Amino acid sequence: MSRPGVRLVTWRALRARRRELAALGGWSLVESLPALLSGYLVARAVDEGFLAGRPVNGLAWLGVLAVAVLLGAAATGRTYRSLGAVVEPFRDEVAAQVVRGALRDATRAGGRPDSAAVTRLTHQMEIVRDTFAGLLMVTRGFLFSAGAALLGLLALAPVVAALAAAPLVAGLVVFLAALPAMVTHQRAYVRAGERLGQSAAAALAGHRDVLACGAQTRVTTDVARWVSAQATAERMLARMAAIRSLSLGIGGWLPLLVLMVTAPWLVERGLTAGAVLGALIYVSTGLQPALHTLVQGLGGGGLRYAVTLENILRTYPVSDDKRPSAPAARSPHCRPPTGPAGCSPAVEVRGLTFGYGPRARPILQNFSLTLADRDHLAVVGPSGAGKSTLAALLAGLVPPQAGTVHLAGATVAAVEPAELARMRVLVPQEAYVFTGSLADNLRYLRPDADDHTLEVALDALGARPLATRLGGLGASVAPALLSAGERQLIAAVRAWLAPAPLVVLDEATCHLDPALEATVEAAFARRPGSLVVIAHRISSALRADRVLVLDGDEPVVGTHEQLLIRSATYRVLVGCWDESVPPHVASARQG
């Protein structure tokens, strides 16, 4: 699968907006009228008006030029409107690619947030937008202005056009030959700036550890190294300005010198004084400014655009493969025993080992577990035993040191984040609710759900009173005005609506009262798929088909009754929970 480069991505953006580009070109043509007519009209005004003793005719020619200038000025305003119609959608597309890439990297198995993503989305994204707009303006400005000036010179005298075009081409050749070196130095500058941002962010985030370890000198040296690298790259860019000045001197000023030196010879060949003056106007107000704008634009903004967009595309590539992806070998909704023959268990954990650090004692070691469709597992254990860690491993949010986690036969670590999101839902203790309507919050994981489906979900999970108090599905939700339990209830309804076959509730109902918690867990137990509940009350363990006990030693799995006999940790936990226990539990505890 190939990755489009800067040229291809730019070409796609321009091709997708051909109508807007056509409008930009049309208004640019009108804008270039003064550049096309200025030298010719001045020549007529001099030769047929002022030098001929007819000043009225001369003023009339200049009046025509004034009208052309007014038309060009009016067209300039329209060009910027057309420019925005091309640039802003392109900027939004690239920004969306950065956001998607950053979220994908941060949420994939083993991924981590990238501090440089903020730089790409803010500083670098604005560079791309502004320089892309500038690149379009200077390119179309050179094409139309220089083209109009050359056409005007041809209309005056072909020999004059040839004398002016030769140095112009030479100046362009010098500039284009130096462009690769300019790109190299611009690339070094952008990358040094990004590395400086990463280094500084790491130093600031870990400043307490730096002080505790006495590593101030080392960290300061590392940051200073990237400061020096960025300064060196910036100095090299400044030196490239000399090459730009050379090309401007050859292509912009040398034509004027050539015309002035050859003026006597041109007059001897029949060129009028007005024509010589008109030629000088074409060069000084048309060719020279157009070349100056092009060289400064490409040598400055153009380089920044190419290198910055290259950096973004290298980090968050856009696929060039337009073919649809092959269907997965197994659907994530394939659940035995109700599913087709050959489906794998809903959840299968094999030889899982995980610890926080290479020398830390593993929280889980060589752990295996299998969940079938409609299995309801409660996970219990003392604080720090690894319950939330197991939830994160099952959801693919952290990678194990050894072993694998399979959902519906697919290895979690090998599944793309978008597909993984359709295979499992993890609801944490701190429920997230965003500002918007209640319906929008509930549809977050199932956008196609209609109002009737949402109403059914509210009734199933006992959330109807909350919806009524808020004002119905269309009511606006202000997260800061909701209690922790209300936020948990909304998150639970959202997860219940999701099509994912696995739901993991990581103490996701701890702020609900016991009766409402029972209603929520019962609704999830009736839902197709598998349910894992990180329990915080004995009632959650009693409702589960099986209970997994994590206590820092070897995990134990069994029913409530089995664990009362087999697990001392479970008996202690049951005794510590503050709620009534059935008589057979109390007798087992005493025994």
ROSE-429732 format. One record per residue (C-alpha): x, y, z; chain. Coordinates in steps of 0.001 Angstrom, whole numbers. Layout:
N
xx,yy,zz,c
X,Y,Z,A
...
***
This chain:
591
xx,yy,zz,c
0,0,0,A
1615,3211,-1096,A
1537,6491,800,A
741,9639,-1137,A
3404,12324,-972,A
3066,16072,-837,A
2656,16481,-4577,A
-17,13802,-4854,A
-1992,15046,-1859,A
-1814,18613,-3173,A
-2877,17500,-6637,A
-5837,15612,-5186,A
-6926,18674,-3228,A
-6752,20861,-6324,A
-8457,18342,-8580,A
-11295,17894,-6093,A
-11994,21653,-6299,A
-11782,22289,-10008,A
-14813,24573,-9979,A
-13359,26765,-7244,A
-10006,26860,-9048,A
-11737,27852,-12271,A
-13383,30750,-10437,A
-10011,31740,-8977,A
-8463,31658,-12442,A
-11259,33713,-13950,A
-10975,36481,-11394,A
-7176,36358,-11658,A
-7513,36970,-15395,A
-9563,40094,-14734,A
-7106,41137,-12018,A
-4216,40912,-14516,A
-5796,43443,-16936,A
-3600,46330,-15668,A
-471,44204,-16116,A
-1553,43338,-19656,A
-2529,46843,-20749,A
-289,49185,-18737,A
2770,49319,-21007,A
744,49349,-24216,A
-1605,52147,-23058,A
1300,54252,-21737,A
3096,53831,-25059,A
-16,54991,-26927,A
-482,57909,-24533,A
3126,59060,-25086,A
3400,58473,-28830,A
-100,59471,-29948,A
-864,61963,-27230,A
1760,63943,-25373,A
4663,63719,-27874,A
2249,64341,-30752,A
950,67518,-29103,A
-2452,66020,-28328,A
-2583,65860,-24513,A
-6317,65067,-24527,A
-5618,61848,-26430,A
-2834,61041,-23984,A
-5156,61544,-21021,A
-7818,59419,-22700,A
-5362,56492,-23027,A
-4415,56906,-19383,A
-8141,57000,-18490,A
-8556,53581,-20098,A
-5667,52377,-17953,A
-7390,53785,-14853,A
-10550,51811,-15681,A
-8447,48652,-16062,A
-6854,49293,-12664,A
-10278,49673,-11028,A
-11496,46443,-12617,A
-8370,44676,-11440,A
-8817,45988,-7899,A
-12429,44774,-7808,A
-11341,41364,-9053,A
-8683,41113,-6332,A
-11358,40944,-3650,A
-13111,38139,-5509,A
-9901,36136,-5810,A
-9592,35907,-2027,A
-13124,34549,-1728,A
-12329,31892,-4313,A
-9051,31171,-2542,A
-10855,30433,738,A
-13152,27957,-1035,A
-10044,25976,-2055,A
-7853,26311,1034,A
-10207,25874,3999,A
-11626,22449,2989,A
-8069,21228,2358,A
-7000,22456,5777,A
-9951,20658,7398,A
-9079,17403,5615,A
-5464,17452,6792,A
-6478,18437,10341,A
-8954,15555,10444,A
-6181,13206,9309,A
-3939,14419,12152,A
-6702,13926,14736,A
-7580,10459,13435,A
-3934,9434,13397,A
-3229,10760,16892,A
-6289,9032,18338,A
-5443,5810,16517,A
-1905,5810,17879,A
-3033,6667,21397,A
-5805,4034,21568,A
-4211,1090,19787,A
-2813,-1753,21824,A
481,-546,23244,A
-77,2952,21936,A
632,6126,23842,A
-282,9800,23471,A
2101,11761,21269,A
2911,15224,22618,A
4054,16302,19142,A
512,15772,17827,A
-521,19060,19438,A
2263,20839,17541,A
1124,19234,14293,A
-2506,20147,14875,A
-1858,23752,15900,A
1410,25297,14753,A
2186,22997,11820,A
-1434,22831,10669,A
-1633,26603,10498,A
1635,26641,8554,A
128,24223,6015,A
-3061,26270,5672,A
-1334,29650,5342,A
1473,28479,3083,A
-905,26503,852,A
-2935,29659,368,A
230,31692,-236,A
1516,29104,-2690,A
-1673,29294,-4720,A
-1591,33085,-4735,A
2051,33479,-5752,A
1803,30781,-8435,A
-1314,32144,-10056,A
75,35691,-9590,A
3269,34830,-11459,A
1475,32964,-14225,A
-1049,35704,-14889,A
1113,38766,-14193,A
4255,37552,-15958,A
2182,36106,-18767,A
301,39373,-19227,A
3550,41379,-19189,A
5169,39112,-21811,A
2064,39350,-24005,A
2203,43133,-23696,A
5903,43140,-24676,A
5113,40977,-27691,A
2404,43446,-28687,A
4958,46290,-28501,A
7811,44485,-30247,A
8842,40804,-30285,A
12538,41711,-29958,A
11827,43542,-26695,A
9984,40498,-25362,A
12991,38309,-26202,A
15449,40697,-24488,A
13337,40666,-21289,A
12471,36949,-21295,A
16061,35647,-21518,A
17257,37003,-18123,A
13901,36073,-16592,A
14367,32433,-17591,A
17980,32492,-16346,A
16891,33774,-12949,A
14227,31070,-12684,A
16798,28373,-13556,A
19128,29567,-10764,A
16296,29534,-8256,A
14920,26128,-9258,A
18407,24599,-9157,A
18774,25697,-5535,A
15352,24457,-4432,A
16480,20925,-3372,A
19032,22381,-943,A
16408,24784,380,A
13997,21891,976,A
16686,19956,2859,A
17420,22836,5220,A
13733,23588,5713,A
13110,19930,6579,A
15920,20014,9137,A
14417,23147,10689,A
10932,21647,11040,A
12177,18372,12488,A
14485,20119,14921,A
11548,22221,16107,A
9426,19129,16608,A
12151,17289,18508,A
12684,20374,20628,A
8966,20364,21481,A
9067,16688,22449,A
12212,17125,24534,A
10869,20183,26326,A
7494,18521,26969,A
9189,15453,28461,A
11409,17630,30654,A
8480,19676,31950,A
6274,16644,32557,A
8979,14850,34518,A
10591,17783,36289,A
9986,16283,39727,A
11659,13019,38761,A
14509,14986,37201,A
15104,16854,40449,A
14746,13701,42512,A
17330,11859,40417,A
19702,14811,40126,A
19482,14667,36329,A
19145,18423,35746,A
22392,18690,33777,A
21575,15765,31535,A
18060,16964,30761,A
19204,20558,30217,A
21920,19355,27846,A
19419,17339,25841,A
17038,20294,25460,A
19942,22633,24639,A
21117,20243,21925,A
17814,20577,20094,A
17748,24327,20634,A
21164,24492,18942,A
20012,22203,16137,A
17024,24425,15443,A
19181,27558,15530,A
21694,26014,13087,A
18919,25039,10698,A
17459,28535,10879,A
20841,30095,10089,A
21161,27867,7020,A
17725,28988,5880,A
18853,32590,6219,A
21832,31858,3988,A
19487,30544,1331,A
18138,34081,1082,A
21339,35032,-755,A
20480,32592,-3544,A
17004,34021,-3780,A
18488,37501,-4064,A
20797,36309,-6848,A
17931,34854,-8850,A
15933,38058,-8346,A
18861,40133,-9550,A
19247,38035,-12692,A
15573,37627,-13531,A
14152,40887,-12207,A
16762,43622,-12438,A
18883,42416,-15345,A
16002,42827,-17875,A
15775,46521,-16905,A
19507,46938,-17412,A
19357,45151,-20761,A
16511,47354,-21993,A
18263,50566,-20934,A
21563,49522,-22529,A
19880,48449,-25771,A
17489,51424,-25902,A
19553,53374,-28518,A
19794,50301,-30702,A
16044,49672,-30356,A
15233,53275,-31304,A
17478,52970,-34378,A
15427,49934,-35409,A
12259,52025,-35283,A
11044,51543,-31727,A
9321,54693,-30495,A
10057,56458,-27218,A
6628,55487,-25957,A
7295,51828,-26782,A
10604,51911,-24875,A
8852,53496,-21903,A
6048,50924,-22139,A
8585,48077,-22193,A
10250,49451,-19066,A
6835,49630,-17382,A
6064,46019,-18298,A
9355,44881,-16787,A
9299,47070,-13660,A
5600,46670,-12768,A
4872,43255,-14271,A
7795,40850,-14674,A
9934,42030,-11773,A
7198,42005,-9061,A
5832,38688,-10358,A
9252,37049,-10167,A
9935,38588,-6746,A
6638,37258,-5400,A
7253,33799,-6856,A
10803,33468,-5535,A
9980,34775,-2091,A
6776,32755,-1935,A
8265,29454,-3073,A
11525,30000,-1219,A
9716,30828,2000,A
6138,29668,2327,A
6395,27039,-395,A
9264,25281,1349,A
7500,25433,4705,A
4373,24009,3113,A
6162,21098,1441,A
8265,20126,4444,A
5541,20594,7067,A
2945,18644,5088,A
5573,15981,4375,A
6181,15701,8109,A
2451,15342,8820,A
1968,12741,6085,A
4984,10795,7283,A
3530,10580,10783,A
-126,10149,9782,A
-67,8706,6238,A
-3085,8778,3950,A
-3723,5502,2203,A
-3453,5536,-1583,A
-5258,2240,-1915,A
-8841,2919,-2933,A
-9862,-744,-3020,A
-12272,-1882,-312,A
-10642,-3860,2426,A
-11152,-7596,2472,A
-13857,-8817,4841,A
-12699,-10204,8126,A
-12493,-13948,8431,A
-14883,-13815,11407,A
-17476,-11249,12287,A
-17004,-9680,15706,A
-20635,-10543,16378,A
-20125,-14279,15788,A
-20988,-15844,19155,A
-21283,-19543,19944,A
-23387,-21484,20517,A
-26030,-19441,18709,A
-23641,-18350,15943,A
-22592,-20317,12883,A
-20410,-23380,13226,A
-16732,-22662,13597,A
-17041,-19477,15675,A
-14443,-18982,18384,A
-15209,-18230,22051,A
-16354,-14669,22669,A
-13289,-13994,24852,A
-10193,-16169,25116,A
-7145,-15218,27181,A
-4041,-17370,26744,A
-936,-17285,28923,A
-1400,-13629,29848,A
1451,-11989,31778,A
1547,-8333,32732,A
3495,-6200,35179,A
4176,-2494,35507,A
7845,-2463,34622,A
10356,-5156,33661,A
11393,-5776,37292,A
8009,-5356,38931,A
6141,-8358,40237,A
3608,-9413,37553,A
23,-8606,38386,A
-1034,-11469,36122,A
1259,-14354,35207,A
464,-17077,32686,A
-3239,-16330,33155,A
-5849,-17997,30931,A
-9610,-17521,30742,A
-12418,-18359,28330,A
-15816,-16674,28090,A
-18590,-17941,25851,A
-21539,-15983,24551,A
-23820,-14697,27343,A
-21214,-15513,29981,A
-21456,-13198,32990,A
-18192,-12924,34947,A
-17600,-10852,38065,A
-14027,-9905,38989,A
-13281,-9256,42661,A
-10189,-8690,44742,A
-8538,-6200,47086,A
-7451,-2782,45872,A
-4361,-3001,43674,A
-4871,-6666,42795,A
-5140,-5895,39084,A
-8883,-5789,38415,A
-8803,-2576,36309,A
-5584,-3767,34680,A
-7357,-6930,33535,A
-10210,-4802,32181,A
-7717,-2718,30181,A
-6003,-5868,28866,A
-9317,-7375,27757,A
-10201,-4111,25993,A
-6814,-3924,24273,A
-5878,-624,25898,A
-2555,-1956,27206,A
-401,-4737,25705,A
646,-7739,27796,A
4296,-8679,28253,A
3363,-12202,27160,A
274,-14050,26024,A
-2661,-12991,23885,A
-6225,-11764,24189,A
-8697,-12922,21544,A
-12128,-11445,20881,A
-14317,-13577,18598,A
-11181,-15339,17379,A
-9269,-12157,16502,A
-6091,-11197,18338,A
-6711,-7851,20029,A
-3169,-6574,19387,A
-3594,-7143,15626,A
-7022,-5503,15274,A
-7296,-1953,13968,A
-8659,513,16554,A
-11827,1210,14539,A
-12632,-2503,14344,A
-11698,-3062,17989,A
-14171,-363,19012,A
-16948,-2450,17413,A
-15874,-5581,19307,A
-15878,-4394,22935,A
-17086,-1598,25188,A
-15262,-624,28368,A
-17164,1599,30809,A
-14834,3033,33493,A
-15757,4264,36952,A
-15483,7911,35884,A
-18189,8049,33227,A
-17794,10552,30409,A
-20797,12597,29336,A
-20413,15394,26815,A
-22347,18603,26389,A
-25213,18039,23954,A
-28610,16416,23873,A
-29377,13270,25834,A
-30084,11469,22551,A
-26683,12434,21154,A
-24997,11057,24277,A
-26888,7771,24035,A
-26265,7380,20276,A
-22510,7905,20600,A
-21710,4209,20081,A
-24749,3474,17896,A
-25464,6469,15653,A
-28241,4683,13714,A
-30424,4056,16776,A
-33877,5613,16414,A
-35819,7262,19233,A
-37854,4117,19942,A
-34642,2124,20483,A
-33394,4781,22878,A
-36666,4721,24807,A
-36458,914,25134,A
-32904,1216,26472,A
-33922,3855,29030,A
-36688,1588,30331,A
-34467,-1513,30374,A
-31802,120,32548,A
-34131,2072,34827,A
-33078,5431,33396,A
-36581,6690,32569,A
-36842,8936,35687,A
-33511,10550,34826,A
-34583,11176,31220,A
-37873,12675,32418,A
-36102,14954,34883,A
-33731,16174,32160,A
-36620,16891,29765,A
-36572,13929,27380,A
-34261,12749,24600,A
-33968,16193,23057,A
-33018,17894,26300,A
-29582,19442,26614,A
-27191,17702,28998,A
-24742,19750,31074,A
-22219,17269,32549,A
-21242,19598,35395,A
-24865,19634,36628,A
-25163,15840,36773,A
-24251,13715,39758,A
-21639,10966,39411,A
-24431,8365,39488,A
-26407,10124,36759,A
-23339,10247,34551,A
-22749,6544,35179,A
-26349,5730,34262,A
-26129,7618,30949,A
-22845,5857,30156,A
-24415,2497,30981,A
-27354,3077,28618,A
-24885,4161,25913,A
-22865,949,26365,A
-26001,-1217,26423,A
-26996,206,23035,A
-23593,-475,21490,A
-23443,-3443,19078,A
-20184,-4739,20621,A
-20404,-8389,21787,A
-18262,-7786,24903,A
-19045,-5278,27656,A
-16617,-4618,30517,A
-17994,-2624,33451,A
-15044,-1422,35532,A
-16860,-365,38713,A
-19113,1510,36326,A
-22131,1401,38684,A
-20414,2194,41994,A
-22315,5496,42364,A
-25739,3912,41776,A
-27913,2673,44620,A
-28026,-1152,44979,A
-31507,-1481,43437,A
-30623,543,40330,A
-27296,-1263,40054,A
-29152,-4590,40060,A
-31448,-3305,37288,A
-28497,-2206,35165,A
-26553,-5458,35587,A
-29659,-7537,34912,A
-30229,-5608,31667,A
-26642,-6265,30562,A
-26978,-9951,31506,A
-30023,-10258,29177,A
-28142,-8502,26388,A
-26567,-10734,23687,A
-22834,-11056,24222,A
-20507,-11491,27182,A
-20364,-9366,30330,A
-17405,-8740,32649,A
-18154,-6772,35824,A
-15412,-5418,38086,A
-17459,-5827,41257,A
-17508,-3494,44233,A
-20493,-5085,46026,A
-21178,-8702,46950,A
-24474,-8472,45078,A
-22604,-8131,41759,A
-20732,-11367,42471,A
-23955,-13128,43473,A
-25609,-12184,40174,A
-22708,-13448,38033,A
-22433,-16913,36522,A
-18808,-17129,37647,A
-16486,-15063,39809,A
-12777,-14430,39261,A
-10777,-13672,42402,A
-7542,-11682,42031,A
-5482,-11418,45190,A
-1845,-11178,44105,A
-1410,-14971,44081,A
-2820,-17373,41520,A
-6268,-16229,40284,A
-9208,-18467,41168,A
-12388,-18846,39091,A
-15628,-20451,40231,A
-19199,-19890,41320,A
-20025,-17991,44461,A
-20590,-21192,46410,A
-17402,-22809,45105,A
-15261,-19806,46000,A
-16608,-19624,49549,A
-15010,-23024,50011,A
-11886,-22672,47820,A
-10780,-19046,48337,A
-9902,-17501,51683,A
-9589,-14119,49983,A
-13135,-14367,48671,A
-14466,-15262,52116,A
-12709,-12227,53585,A
-14105,-9955,50865,A
-17612,-11261,51424,A
-17230,-10576,55123,A
-16044,-7011,54517,A
-18864,-5965,52191,A
-21388,-3769,53953,A
-24651,-5379,52972,A
-26752,-8319,54040,A
-25517,-11774,53110,A
-27730,-14832,52519,A
-27837,-17347,55428,A
-25856,-20017,53564,A
-23101,-17476,52982,A
-22972,-16593,56671,A
-22742,-20224,57710,A
-19984,-20861,55200,A
-18127,-17802,56500,A
-18319,-19124,60056,A
-17084,-22541,58976,A
***
